[in-house]
C-alpha cells in the first residue's frame, strides 16, 4: 500500500509541475490522464485483493473437538 501512496504523491507532484510549466492545458491533460487512470486502477485492485483475502479468511470456522 505504501507504493501506491508514493505513486499518488509522485502523481500530484507531476501535476503541479506540469501546470506550473509551459506545456499548456491540452498537453498537461494528455500526460496526466493516463497516469491517473493507471494509478486509480492499481489502487482499486489493491483494495479488491485486500477485501477478498479478508472475506476468504472469515469463511473458515475452526471448531475444537473434545
N, C-alpha and C positions, 0 to 999 in steps of 0.2 A: 504494500500500500504506500510505502514511502516513495517508491519510484514513481508512482502515479502522481503523488503530490508534487514531487520535484519536477516532473514533466509539466504539470499545471503551472508551477511557478515560472519555469522557463518559457512557457507559452505566454504568460502575462507580460514578462519582461520583453519578449519578442514583439508583442502587440504594441507596447508603449514605444519601443524603438522604431517600429515601422511608422506609426502615426506621427511621431516627432520628426522623422526623417523626411526626405523629399520625394518619396515614391508616389504619393498621391493615393486617393481612396480606392480606386479600382485595383491598382497593383497590390495595395495592402490587403484588400479582401481576397484577391487571388492567392496570396501567400498564406493568409491566416485561416481561411475557411477550411481547407483540407486538414491542416494541423489540428484545428479544434475538433473536427469530426473524428479524427483518429484518437485524440486524447479522450473524448467522450466515450467512444466505443470501448477503449481499454478500461476506463473507469467502470462502465456499466458491466462489462464482462467480469471484472474482478469482484464486483458486488454480487453478481449472479452466482459465481463459483462459491463465494463465502456463504451465501444463503443456502445453496444446495448442500454443501457439506454440513451445515448446521442442521438442516432438516433430515439428512441421512443419519446423523448421529442420534437424533431424537426418536427414530423408529425402533431402535434396539431396546428390548426390555430384558433386563437381567433379573433372574429370579434365584433366590437362594433355596436350595433344597436341603431339608434336614437330614 
